[in-house]
């Protein structure tokens, strides 16, 4: 494993699952306009709220982590949408003018 693999969110997720942690994976599945991260970007979250990676360069990670904690608890995946016209986006900081959709699922 090279240094890049060691910091890849999917590699981290696998390591955390091997350690017995409950894990959720958040993936950017769609973007419009000036989105902060491209489609395919990942954020991995464990059951204690630890996280690695990014779906928005820090803009909406807090909201995604909160949703991921619920997904870990109930096992039901969610499709989240954040955009500049969305009140939630302003509250959590996505004011870049774009919109993103993030799919959150429990893995492992």
C-alpha positions, 0 to 999 in steps of 0.5 A, a space after each residue: 500500500 502506498 501513502 496515497 492508499 493509506 489516506 483514501 477514505 475507502 481504505 480507511 473505511 475498510 480498516 475501521 470495519 476490520 477494527 470492528 467499527 460501525 461505518 457509513 460512507 457518504 458519496 457525492 453522486 451529483 453536482 450542479 454549478 460551483 460545487 466544492 468537490 467532484 462526483 465520487 468524492 467520499 467521506 467515511 464516518 464511524 459510529 463515534 463520529 470520527 470521520 475522514 475525507 470530504 464531500 464539500 471541502 468543509 461546507 456541509 460535513 457537519 450536517 452529513 456526519 449527523 445524518 450518517 450517525 442516524 444511518 449507522 443506527 438504523 441502516 436506512 440509506 439517505 440521499 441528501 441535497 444541499 444548495 445555495 437556495 436551500 436554507 439548510 445550505 446557508 446554515 451549514 455553510 454551502 454558499 458557493 453557488 452550487 448544489 450537491 447530492 450526497 448518498 449516505 449508506 451504512 457499509 460492512 
